[in-house]
Amino acid sequence: MTMSNTRQDLTHGTGKPDDRTMKRVRQTMAILIATTLLLAAFQSGGLVSWTYDLPPSPLAEEIISAAQSWHQLMQEIGATNVGEHVGDFILSLQDYTF
């Protein structure tokens, strides 16, 4: 199957993706956005750590500052503890044998 055949199969010869394809794209985007928000809330310490690896620049300084402020807010509301508890729970499952 050539690339043009694959494209034609996805578009059914209309040049536009069919509704099922677009629905899958929307679902995938929703999952990516939800996952990003969950990680930003519950793993904000990792976000701060990642920002420290950015190349030095004025923009990087602003990003680091924003990430640190976000992490502090997440600590204040207790969101970072949820991630730690989930991690501890998963590690505790390793102690069980089935």
Residue pairs with C-beta under 8 A, 6 or more apart in sequence:
1 9
10 17
10 18
10 21
11 17
11 18
12 18
17 25
39 46
39 47
40 47
40 70
41 74
41 79
42 74
42 79
42 80
42 82
42 83
42 86
43 80
43 83
44 67
44 70
44 71
44 74
44 75
44 79
44 80
45 71
45 80
47 67
47 70
47 71
48 64
48 67
48 68
48 71
50 67
51 60
51 63
51 64
51 67
52 64
54 60
54 63
54 64
71 80
74 80
